[in-house]
């Protein structure tokens, strides 16, 4: 399978990408999508994706970087034009932290969605990776108003409840789980994982964050650990590993066009 969401541009992985990819392959994780967080690191993400045939990238501004303008939208356009770029994002809203202020986050999200809409009219149509932390009630109405296909969104690092998962599913989006789903105290996330249909689920690390059990607390989380999360997810859902494995790979292929 592929780690559909990690951050290989982060300093902790500097000079380590070849070793991380080799270790991942040894655990059956055959590739990774390195996720952009700013209109500057998207260029770094593309450089990594162009260097390694089993790495892809995205182009977007993370809500926690919304205040780091001016945002150079032309850089996103440049990255998205490459076949190595497979999605926009990550973008969305984050209510967990007081900064950046929601007014700033909202403005950048609105501008970014409008930019993507314009790009879809004139360039490549790509899926969209959503960051939503404690913001489902705020973010879903905004996405519903956007003239973008709901089936082309994935809510990454899902840490909400079963009810919030149903709201995302009713909207039409995919849901992706990190190592949080392996934590014994994450009962809401366990219940959410059980309600997601097999054709709407994906797996990721969000490396270098959120190492799964039995490596919880280890830093950095590494792409190979996708394999730990996926097996735990199969157990939680009461599914045979082979069945979930096949479904996750098919969903990744269908959504990102890789796998």
N, C-alpha and C positions, 0 to 999 in steps of 0.2 A: 504494500500500500504506500501511499504518499502522505507525508506530513503537509496538510493543506494550509498550515498557518504557522510560520516561525519568523524570526527576525535575525537573519544571518548578517545583517549590516551592523548589528549592535557591537560595541567594542569587545565584549567578552568572547566573540567569535573571530576577532581579527587574527588572521594567519592560521585559523583552525578549520576552515571550511572543508578542505580535502579530507582531513581526518574525521570530521563529523559525518560527512557523507559516506565514508568507508565504514564507519561504525554503524551507521543507520542501515546500510545495505546488509551488514552481517546479521541484523535483526529483522530483515525482511521489509525494511522501509526503503523503498527504491528511489525516492526523490523527495523534493521539498519545494514549497512555494514560499519565497521570502517576501514578507509583507512591508510595503512602504508606510511611513508615518508622516512624511513631510514632502514638500515639493523639491527638496534637496536630496534626501536619502533615497528617493525613488531612482535617481541616477546611479547611485551606488548599488541598489538592488538589481537594476538592469545589468550593470557591469558583472555582477556575480552570475546572473542568469545566462549571460552570454559566454561566460567562461566554462560553465559546467552544463553538460547536456541534460542532466537530470534535475536541474533547478530552474524554476520559473519565478516570475515576480509580479507585483501589482503596482498601481500608481494611485496615491491618494493622501489625504491629510487626516490624521488621527485627531479626534476632538480634543485630546489633551495637549495637542500642539497647535490648536486653532489660533492662539495668541501670537504665534511666532511668524507673523507676516513681515513684509508683504509676501503673499503666496504666488509663486511663479507658475501659473497654470500652464504655460507653454511647456514646462518641463514634463508635466503629466501627459500632455499631448504627445510629446516626443517619445516617452517611454511606452505609452499605449500603442503607438504605431508599430512597435516591434512584435514579432511573433512570439518572443520570449515573455511578453506581458500577457497574463491570462485573466486579469480582473482589475477593477477600480477598487480603491480602498487601502487601508481600512478607514472608514468614515462613519460618523454617527454622533451620539451624545453620551456624555458621562456625568452622572449626578453624584458619583461617589466622592469626588473631590470638590472643594469650594472654588478652585481655580483650574483652568480659566473660567471666568464667569459665563453663565449660560447664555447671556446676550451675545457674547463673542462666539461661543460654540454654535448657536443658532444661525448667526450671520454667515459663518464659514460653511456650515452644512447647506444652507440655502444656496449659496453661491456655487458650492461644489456640485450639488445635484443639478443645478441649471447648466453648469459647464458640461457635465456628463450627458445630459439630454442633448445639448448642442453637438457634442462629439458623436453621439449615436446617429444623429441625422446626417452627418457628413463623413464619418469615419467608421472604425471598427465598433461593433456592438459587443461589449464585454459585460460579464456578470459583476456584481457589486458585493464586497465584503463589508459587513456592518458590525460596528462596535456599539454595543448597547449595554451600559452598566447602570442598573437601577433607574432606567429611563424608558421602559416599555410604553408607559402611558403617554409619555411626551413624544416619543419617536415614531411610533406606529402611525398616528394620524398624519404626520409630516410625510412619511413614505407613501401613505395611501393617496395623498394629493399629488405626488410626483407622477408625471406621465411615463413611468418606467415599469417594465414587466415585473410584478412581484415574485414570479418564479425564478427570477435571475438575481435575487438577493439571498445571501446566507448570513444568518446571525451567528457570528463566531463566538467562541468561548462562552457558551450559554451557561449562565449561573442563576437563572430564574426558576420559578415554580412551574408545576404542571399546568396551572391555569395560564401563566404567561407563555408557556410553550404552545398551548392551544391557540392563544391569540396570534402568535407568530405564524402558526400553521394555517389558521383561518385567513390570515393576510395572504398567504401563498408562498412564503419563503422556506428555505432550507434551514436546518439547525446543525451546528457543529459543536462537539464536546472536547474539552481539554482534560488534563489530569484532575481537575476539580471533581469530575464525576466518579473518581476512584476514592475520594476521601470519605471516611466512615461517617463523619458528621454532616455531610452534604446531602441530607435526606431529601430536601426539595429538588435538588438536581437529579437525584436517583429517580424520583417519581417523574420528573420531566423526561428523562431518558426513556422511560417505559412507554410514554404516550406518542413518541415521534414515529411515524410510519417508516418502514424500512427503506422506502425510496426517497426519504427526505433527510437522511442523517449522514453526517460526515464526522471525521476525527482529525484532531490536530494536537500540537503541543503548546502553541504560543510561546515557544522557547525564545528567550532564556528563562521564562517564568513558569510557575505552576507544575513542578515535577510531580508525576503521579506516584501513588503508592506502588511498590514499597520504597520509592526514592523520594518521598515527600520531604521538602525542606532542602533538598540538594540543589545547589546552584553551580553552573547553570542547568536548567532543564535543557535536554538535547533532543534533536529530531528523532533519534532511535526510540525514544520513550513513547512515541506514538503507538508502538506495538503493545506496551503495557496498558495504555488507556483503552485501546480497541478490544483487547481480551477481557478486560474488566467490564466494558460496555456490553459485550455479548453475554457475560454472566448475569449482569443486572437485568437484562431483557429476557433472559431465559431462552436464548437462541444458541444454536450450534455455532461455534467459531467460524466454521467454513461458510455458513450462510451469511453471517454478518460481514465477514471479510469480503465475500463476493459482492454484497450489496454496497458496501462503502466504496469499493473500487469502481463499480459501475456508476455510482452517484458522482464520484470525483471526475470520472471520464466525461459524463454527461454535462456536469455543471461548468467545469473549467476547460474541458476539451483536452484533457491529458489523462494519463493513467495506463 
